[in-house]
Amino acid sequence: MGSDWPVESLNPFPIIQTGATRRTGPGKEAFFPNQALTLDQMLAGYTRNNAYTEFMEKQVGSLETGKLADLIVLSQDLYKIPAVQIGKTKVLLTMVDGRIVWRSGL
């Protein structure tokens, strides 16, 4: 995902929330709401679409047999919460090449 919007953080979850809601903060009016993306579109932009742009879609970008097992475990199911709560998501665990490399202290 890329943007010409100012970026104050590398945390993708507030950016995913903004892309899905077109709101820049609580109580703010949606900015061009007809340009909102679905959650699937936002997540693809951070995963398989980036792999494709790097010519690495056969190695990374989605969970499939034979691909590198790089993944994160989230504090909430993005598909079961209102889009306005996506920005509060935390990473609980990170795996790189199938090995746990970071775990939240919870």
N, C-alpha and C positions, 0 to 999 in steps of 0.2 A: 504494500500500500504506500502511496506517496501523496503528498499534499503540498499546496502552496500556502497552507494555513500555518501560522506560527506554531512551533512545537516546543513545549516546555519540558517534556518527559519522553523517555523511550518506552514507557509502559503502553502496550498496545490496547489495553482494555478501555480506557477512556476514549481512545481514537475509534475503536470499534463501536462504542456506544454512540459517539457523535455521528459516525457514518450511517448507523442504523436509524437514528432518531432525527438527525439534522439539527439537534439542539446543542448549544455550546455550554450549557449549564442548567442547573435546576431553575425552573420557572421561566426560562428563556423561551422566546418564540422560535419555532422551527425556521431555519434558514433554507429556502428553496426545498421544502419538504418533498416535492415530486422527484428530487434527486437522491432520496434515501436509498440505501442498498439493503438487501436482505442480510440476515446473519450469515447465511451460507456464502453469499458473495464476499462479505467482509473476511470471513475465515479463509476462504479460498485465496484471497489476496495476500494473506500472511503465510500461506502454506504452499499448496500445489502450484499456484500461479507464479510465485517467486522461484520455485524450483524450475519451472518451465523457462523463465527468462534467463536462468543461469545454465540452461541446457543440461540440467541434472534431474529431470523428472523421472528418470529410470532408477535413480539412487535415493532420492529424498522427496519430501513434499506431501506424502500420504502414507498411511499405515497399510503396507502390503507386504506379502511374503517376498523376501529377497532385498527389501529396502532397509536402509539404516533405521534403527529404532530410536530416533530422537523424538522425545515427547515430553509434555508437561501434564501434571494432574492439577486441576483447578479446584478452588474452594466452592464453586457452585456450577450447576449445569446451566450453561448459557441459553439453552433451548427451553428451560423451565422457569425462567425469571423474566420480569418485564425488561424491555430493552433499556430503560432508564436506570437499571441497576447493574448493567454490565461493567461499568467503570469501577465498581467496588470489588471486582474479582481479584483474587490473590492466587499466586502459584504456590502449591503445597509441595511439589516434588518435580525434579527435573531429571530426565534420563537422556544420556548421550551414548549412542552405539549400544543400547541395551543395558547400560550400567547406570545406577543412581549416582549422580554427581552433586546433587544438592537436595536438601530436605528442609522444609520449614520447621522452626521450633514449635509451631502451633501455639 
